[in-house]
Amino acid sequence: MTDKNDDSELLAALDLGSNSFHLIIARVHSATIEPIKRVKHRVKLRSGLDKSNELNCEAMLRAVSSLKEMGAIIKETRATKVRVVATHTIREAHNRNAFLTLAERALGFPIEIISGCEEARLIYQGVVQSESLLGRCLVIDIGGGSTEIVVGEGSETHYRESKSMGCLSFTERFFSKELNEKVFKKAEIAALQKLEFCSHRFKQFKWNRGFATSGTAKALLKAVGLVGDHSEKLLLSELLELRELLCQKSGFEKLAWVGIDEARAAVLPAGIAIMIAVMKSLGVSELTFCSAALREGVLLEMESQGNERSARLLTRQDMQTRYHVDRKQALQVAETCEYLWNQVAVDWKLEGAGFNVLLVEAAHLYEVGLQISVSDFQSHSGYILANSELPGFNQDEQQLLGVLVSNGRKKFKRRSLPLMRTVSHKVLTRLVRLFRLAVLLNNSRQPLVIDLLRMKVAGSHLQLTIDKGFFLEQALNVADLDKEAKLMAKLGHKLSYQLV
């Protein structure tokens, strides 16, 4: 029971899944979740995705109505931290930006689109931390539009995959007209084909325990009660028996006997086919059900942000090690970014959106492309950061990192900047200008006395006041500033400096 006198902060995590939207509001103490409120809306967003991958109006209206109610609940509970993540269907929708504009307005909070592999990582975190597991574990999550599989040990993931197969998409593809052994076989083969190029990677790791999570696994656990004893385990042998039962006359109707509602029953055969295929492909005979999933992982991630084991910090360190980044130089550029940001953020209206954090991360990872090319490394760095798996970053954040570093030196074509959902063109241009200046000031790779520099802005005009002792190689650094000023002038911006 919740202690009414507990004044610790409330966290809210909202998972916008392909079938259902799940909200959890909770307190988190030392990786232990104390739920205060849970809300689930079956929105069936995936059913509104047409052959052109466009969400139709009916699906969007269902989602917006749900989010309006969810937003009111979050505000009523006064949660201090809120994170909303969108998964497979919204990732796939070509008109996702139009939908997200409506959705964020209804909800009252920003929505992040996370990659499939990031979704898998967060699901894993929700399971292993909620279960307090230390050994090597396998986690399988079959959703409405995708299936996530991940193996890890403790809080670290070793390998993860997200496959575009879910109980809603496979129902549309295979089970919309009939239910028999032939259809099951087709669905299982299709799922096995999705897995044939990654199953061997998972088999390289020997896990101690396997878990299945989320709504499909929960329904399967109920359904196997028709052919076996009720337990907390999913056995492959019982799933095979259940498949045979559903192919029999009136077998499907028996799902109601174990408390499976009509909506869930309609998509369960697809869930059975996918789960059987996954277990066969990975050589798994049994899985334990775990009620924790993506939303719990999001909660735990929010609670851990900023500490020495946060996902972003671990990602940064891993990338720096993998690409042999000069960490001393990276730290100096990062500190310069932060210093410049603090002087202009208010006047340029940059505060409050977390852009300062991303500027710093861009600085730490700016030189990852040096392993590919010295002369044009910033372009390679931008591609790597935009397209790699970066645990702790959503898709919009990765795109912004890529834009910043790819424009960190040499030519800067303002018109070539991409249209981004979360950043206006004006703000994006200002962030790039700050980042370029931080890089330029550190071209000599010598220690800086950063306090000897002052900066202020007037519209798009950047004005620097620099103590002569700031530069060790004054002639070269001044030449760099002159070159940057000319480039900015061609773009309609002004950069000026004064040596005192």
VENKA-V36429 format. One line per field, one symbol per residue. psi: psi as a letter, one per 20 degrees, with the letter a starting at -180 (. if undefined). A space follows every 50 residues. Layout:
psi=???
This chain:
psi=qpoiiojqqpqppponrhgqppppprqpoljppnphqppppnhlhhijoa hjlpprhgghhggggghgggghgghhilphpppppqbgghhhphkhgggh ggghgggjqqpppqrhhhggghggggghhhilphrpqpppooahhrpppq papcjpqhpqqpqmprhghhghhhjhhrorhgggggggggghhhihjihh ghihpoqhqqqqrahghghhhghiihiaqpajqopghhhhghghghiqpj hhhihhhjkorgghhhjhhghggggggghghikphqqppphqbghhhggh ghhipirijqggghggggghghjlpnhggghghghgggggghhigghjli rijjhhghgghgghjhjhihigpghkhhghgggghhironpiprhhghgg gggghijirbqoohiipqpqhiprhgggghggggggggggijhikqqqnh ijpqqrqncjopppopphihphmggghhhgggghggghhhjjrppqqpp.
